[in-house]
Amino acid sequence: MAETRRRPAGPLAYTLRILVTAYLLLLVAWPVALVVTHTFDNGLEALRAVFGDPDLVLALRLSAYAAVVATALNTVFGVAVSLLLVRNEFPGKRVLSALLDLPLSVSPIVVGLALMLVYGGRNGWFGPTLEGWGFRVIFSTPGIVMATAFVSLPLVIREVVPVLKEIGTDQEQAARSLGASGWQTFWRITLPSIKWAVVYGVVLTLARSLGEFGAVKVVSGNVLGETRTATLAVEEKYLNFDQQGAYAIAFLLASVSVLSILIVFVLRARSGRHHREVS
């Protein structure tokens, strides 16, 4: 087979590269770099102030808790729904698939208001009943977790579904023909095949959950030391002219997301090298 030669890039290709690079630089890299530089204008003073404030520490803990719980819920739900969509045919499948994209197309403020209408303590459908049982949703941690889970719902699904379609069902059918149960097939065949899709979905979900603002602001009540999350603390600091404090909290949130992506990138690169060496 004759080796195909790559044609040298023309002026149009170079122009597109410059435009794309400039777009990413102005929209992403430069603003994030400014947050980092402003955080360390006075060395580590801004970070020390954040960790020295008990209310800000509680806000960071609440954001971390809500993000982790929402990510865990959406991971289990996402894998299950992905298998349902890819491995089964049923009436309303396209409608369900479209509804799963709703959190990405609806404003988070609308999400928060919708949760208020359903779980609000006074006029909500289920709120008065739940509060009568001693379980408060709105203006408490469960409401924050629900809002966070809602806005990040489709991310695992949209990573796993294409991979499930690509790997097909041959290996799963072979495992069942050899006597493997449904759970054995899932743990030994399906899950290893979609492992990296699940990992990327988890990372994206975690990053999205940590940065949620609009829906959380509506359902949390923004009570200092109780229901104020880290993103709400960023707004509060900035509006109160403590810009360096706002930059420091934003830097911490962004660092977790970037670090997660870097870890996944390194692990996947090592896994790829291992598979190449084995083959």
Disulfide bonds with the S-S distance in Angstrom:
none
